[in-house]
């Protein structure tokens, strides 16, 4: 009964490949996010969706494409993977707009992506 | 522009000792402040949050944090640390639309 679940948890792949990370939340939230944690543990937002509509796209390369088939799911597809894409990717959700509105953002357990 | 500073990259404390993790923020409006914990190989878990009202907020696992507007700080405290508290701690400020800005984290090591 995990609130925000993402798969796979670990992914090792070669440069140039295309991969997807799936995310689902069972909290009934309207807003979902993808955050990236780099090798220095710095966390930064990549995308935010509210009711399946893109709200935030933080200067992320076009190789990254989020897809939200419904408001409970936000998948992340990455084309032509590069070494620098190695990171931990966190999916998250909040009831409505999070952060500055005061709604708590709940995070998944992360997906560890290693590009070799 | 908003920012969060966690001045201590790494802190080591003995089990049973008290703990204070520092967090300073910069934000033009009334801040919403959060502390998250990340155990090794795990995701982010919310410890506590401040939205308004009482400036001393209680969280899970015996943690508390105090919002001090005059010092732009939101330090996290625990009176007696347990070995299971060893983890990475992140302070964050809610800013803009749908966003959290995170500090760079403080790694806590607990010595038996």
Boltz contact constraints between the chains, C-beta under 6 A:
constraints:
  - contact:
      token1: [A, 31]
      token2: [B, 98]
      max_distance: 6.0
  - contact:
      token1: [A, 41]
      token2: [B, 105]
      max_distance: 6.0
  - contact:
      token1: [A, 42]
      token2: [B, 104]
      max_distance: 6.0
  - contact:
      token1: [A, 43]
      token2: [B, 102]
      max_distance: 6.0
  - contact:
      token1: [A, 45]
      token2: [B, 99]
      max_distance: 6.0
  - contact:
      token1: [A, 48]
      token2: [B, 98]
      max_distance: 6.0
  - contact:
      token1: [A, 55]
      token2: [B, 98]
      max_distance: 6.0
  - contact:
      token1: [A, 56]
      token2: [B, 98]
      max_distance: 6.0
  - contact:
      token1: [A, 97]
      token2: [B, 97]
      max_distance: 6.0
  - contact:
      token1: [A, 97]
      token2: [B, 98]
      max_distance: 6.0
  - contact:
      token1: [A, 98]
      token2: [B, 98]
      max_distance: 6.0
  - contact:
      token1: [A, 99]
      token2: [B, 94]
      max_distance: 6.0
  - contact:
      token1: [A, 99]
      token2: [B, 98]
      max_distance: 6.0
  - contact:
      token1: [A, 99]
      token2: [B, 99]
      max_distance: 6.0
  - contact:
      token1: [A, 99]
      token2: [B, 100]
      max_distance: 6.0
  - contact:
      token1: [A, 100]
      token2: [B, 94]
      max_distance: 6.0
  - contact:
      token1: [A, 100]
      token2: [B, 95]
      max_distance: 6.0
  - contact:
      token1: [A, 100]
      token2: [B, 96]
      max_distance: 6.0
  - contact:
      token1: [A, 102]
      token2: [B, 32]
      max_distance: 6.0
  - contact:
      token1: [A, 102]
      token2: [B, 51]
      max_distance: 6.0
  - contact:
      token1: [A, 105]
      token2: [B, 100]
      max_distance: 6.0
  - contact:
      token1: [A, 107]
      token2: [B, 43]
      max_distance: 6.0
  - contact:
      token1: [A, 107]
      token2: [B, 44]
      max_distance: 6.0
  - contact:
      token1: [A, 108]
      token2: [B, 43]
      max_distance: 6.0
  - contact:
      token1: [A, 109]
      token2: [B, 43]
      max_distance: 6.0
  - contact:
      token1: [A, 110]
      token2: [B, 43]
      max_distance: 6.0
